[in-house]
Every structure is written in C-alpha cells, then in structure tokens.
C-alpha cells in the first residue's frame, strides 16, 4: 500500500530513518511528510511503534481535481464505499492543500462529505452521521494543483497524543517532536539525560520510552481498528511483538529533570507517573543552578522560553546567560542541546554552537542547537 507519514517540519529525514527501521519500503522524504510503501503488518507496526509522525495515511486513490463538480463524482467512484461506509458508520473528512478552483479547505471538505452522503442516500435511502471527535472512518484529501490524493487516516487523533500527558503546562512541546529531537542528538541510551527546565517532562518521558523500547501507541486506540479489512489476528501479533520488546527492568540511563515552578513540577510528576515511569525519572523542584548533575557525562536537553509567547525577551537574557554559565561550570564533557526559537537570545549562552537543525515548533521557526561543553 502507498502511504504517507505526516511529520513535524524539520524531521523528514529522521522520519525516513525511523520508517525504514520499522520495515517500510520505498521511503521518500517530502515537505512535512514522508511517502512510503507498506504491507498491512508494517502499517499496524508503524501505528504502534513510530514515534515521530502526526498521522499515517493509506492512499486509496489519485483524483483529477479541476473543479468542485468533478471532485464530487471522482470521490463517489474512487473506492468501494458500500463496503467501507454504510450508513451505520460515522465519518469525518479532513482536507489539506488548495488549488485554483478549490482554495478553501472547509468548502473542499464539504464537497467530499456531500458526495459520500448523496451516494449513501442513493444506495440505502439514509446517511451516516458526521463525527469530528471519534468517527468510524477518517477520510483525508490532499489537494495539489489539479489533482488530489484521497486517503484513509489510520491514526484517528494525532499520534503525538500518547495518552500519558493529562497535565499540560504552558506552551508544551509535542511528544513526537520531543522524540524526534532526542533522535537527532544520537544519544547513547546508557548515558544520563537531564532537562534543566523540564516543564511538563516531555523530553524525559520520550527519552525513557526510547531507552526502554516502550511502544508509544500501546496506550491508545486507532481508527485503523475500525477499517473494513482490519485483521484482528495480525494486529494482536504486532501488538504482542511490541509488548515483548519492552525492557521490563529500569531504564539503563539516569533521567533527571529540574523545574523551579512547583505547580509545573507537580504536573511533570503526574505525567511521569501516568506514563509508568515514576521509578525511572526524578524531578527536582528548584532552580537549575542548584541542580547536581550525575557524575558520568551525558546529555543536557532543554526547551527554554523564546520570549514570543510567555515572557518578554529582556527578562530572558539573564536566564540564557545563567544556563550557559551553569553548563560551563558543572557539565564539562557533556553535550547541551537547546531548542531555540529566538536567535538573539541563544547568543547569551556565550558558547560555540557545533551543530544546528532547522525545526518548526508550533509555527515558530526554531533551531535545535548543539554545544560541546569543555
């Protein structure tokens, strides 16, 4: 099956690597996505194990898309809707992209919805319900110039929602983005990983899940489980495989977070407990200047404020300066990786950057910066 993994912008190459590791074929990076081919077992595996995608889409038709009326009939004839979408099943239509004649995604979605509802009425004399939250079938259309790709979304809700983060702080880092950033560091999973400004604990949780081979999709359900050709035996086989590869003992590395705001630190501990990692990740409620690092060198990772959402830039200059001083004083032999959404602030670290990766974080153009601490 031809498929698409929708990814955070900047993680396309890392997403390609992950998909290949999990068995995908003919993997090609695109913008904010990766195209690939997979059999059903691999597609099931990706839903359970892939850490980086937002969504996994199974392509079912390539449609000419020159004007709204033609799209209406092309959708009706594109697929075996009698099998996949009887009136007893609810559905939702998501649209991305535009063309000259279809320049509003809401209008385009309405055309697809009307085509399917009219087809149902013609066959059965009744129609499905539209369910935006938990539909039986998630239909996705991507419009590009005079054509469109019609797909089934096996994810349902975004795959970044692992199911452990009930407590969310301000400006949280999405779980799949955190996992992708950790992958970019080439972190050795036996070395300490410390977040000196851990917020809701996402970096720490995702890193611990990676170190312990805990599948990110085991805690949730997927739209793929309601597909007409869903194979429960194959699904259970892939699920058992995912469970069996987990490390049941404690993680091989030390995980430590620091958060000076007591309310945010409490939320981080709640998320960590919900993720089943209360014995693995330690959270200190203090300023990072008071933090004692593990003796063995490891990785410092952090997503400090950018001065664009929560704080003014002037108030953050001291924070970045203090972070740089802390690293130079206490973390000799370590690496610091910092997600910067404000280039003028990162220079106050007064450290030499050795690598940078462009990353989009919630619409903010960022850089994932690497510093070797001498």
Secondary structure, DSSP 8 states (H G I E B T S, - for coil): -EEEEE--TT-HHHHHHHHHHTT-EEEEEETTEEEEE--HHHHHHHHHH-SS-SEEEEEEEEEE-SSHHHHHHHHHTSS-HHHH--TTS-EEEEEE---SS---HHHHHHHHHHHHHHHHHHHHS----B-SSS-SEEEEEEEETTEEEEEEESSSS-TT--S---S--TT---HHHHHHHHHHTT--TTS-EEETT-TTSHHHHHHHHHHTT--TTTTS--GGGGSTT--HHHHHHHHHHHHHTS--S--SS-EEEE-SSHHHHHHHHHHHHHTT-TTTEEEE-S-GGG----SS--EEEE----SSSSS-HHHHHHHHHHHHHHHHHH-TT-EEEEEES-HHHHGGG---EEEEEEEEETTEEEEEEEEE--
